[in-house]
Amino acid sequence: MPPAKQSKAQIAAAASSGGKKTKKKWSKGKVKDKAQHAVMLDQPTYDKLVKDVATYKLVTVSVLVDRMKISGSVARAALRELEERGTIKQVVGHSKQLTYTRAVAVADE
């Protein structure tokens, strides 16, 4: 049996009505909250820095930023000062990543 003849208007109406779905909504992805790190050291943070850093086995800029909630430039300045005091000593000196460890007093035998 041959298919029934349809007018052009009927064909156009059938084409436009079939298979319409809503457009896919692409997810925006996970948005990380912006960290609110201190850009200046206040006295309580400075005291905590001096007291706690002496106990860390590994001391880097990123460790200080993460644990003390200070900015990277403040952390670099703090590391320089702690090294001058003798609280920490440098293990690896690279232009991009400075690695320190706690300064342990060597006992005379």
N, C-alpha and C positions, 0 to 999 in steps of 0.2 A: 504494500500500500504506500503510495507516495505521501510525503508529509504535507500537511495542510499549508496552503499559501498564506503568508502573513504580510501585512503591509509594512512599509518602511517605518512608520510611526510605532507599530507594535514591536518590531524588532529592536528599535532604539529604546523603547520603554523597558523591554525585557533585559537588555544589556545594562541599562543604568540601574535597575533595581536589584539585580542579582549579585551576591557575593560581597555586599558592602559590610565592612566591619569597622569598628572604631580604630583609629590609628594607635600604633603601639606607643606607649608612654615610656621613654627611655629613663632609666633611673639616673638621678643626679650624682650618684656615687656617695661614698661616705665622706663627710666634711669633718676634718679634724679641727678641734677648738684651738684658737690661737693662744699660745702660752703667754702668760703675763709674768715675765721674768724681771727682776729688779735690775735697773741700770746704774744704781749707785749702792754702795754698801752702807747700811745703817749699822749702828753699834751692836745690836743683838746678833745680826747676821755675821758681822765680822768676828765677834767672840766665838760664835758657833763654828765658823770656818777655821779659826786658829786651833780650837780644841779638837774638832772632829777629824780634820784632814791628816793630822799626825798619826791617826790609827788606821788610815786606809792603806791597803797593800798596793793598789794601783791608783794613781792620781793622774787624770788627764783633764783637759778642758771640758770634754763632754760629760765626764763624771761629776765635775763641780756644777755644771749647768743643770744636770738632771737632779742631783741631790740637794743643792742649795737654792735652786730656782733663781739663779743670777744669769745675766747675759754673758755671751762668750768673751767679749772684750774685758768685762770685769773679772771673769775667771782667769784670763791670761795674765792680767795685772796681779791678781792675787797669787798665782803660781810663782811669778817672778819674785814677789815679796817673800813668800814662804821659803823659796830657795835661798834667798839672801840671808834669811834668819837661820837657816840650817835645819828647818823642820822637815823638809823633803829634799831628796837628791834626784838629779836627772839620770834616767836610765838610757833613754833613746832621745837624741836630738835631731829631729827632722824638720824641714822648713814648714811643713803643714801640720804635723802632729807631734807634740812634745809629750813624752811619757815620763812620769816621775814615780818614785816610791818613797815610803817613809824612811827617814834617816834613822838608822839604828846605831846606837853607840857601840863601838867595838870594845869589848872587854880585854884588858891587857892580861896576858897569861904568864 
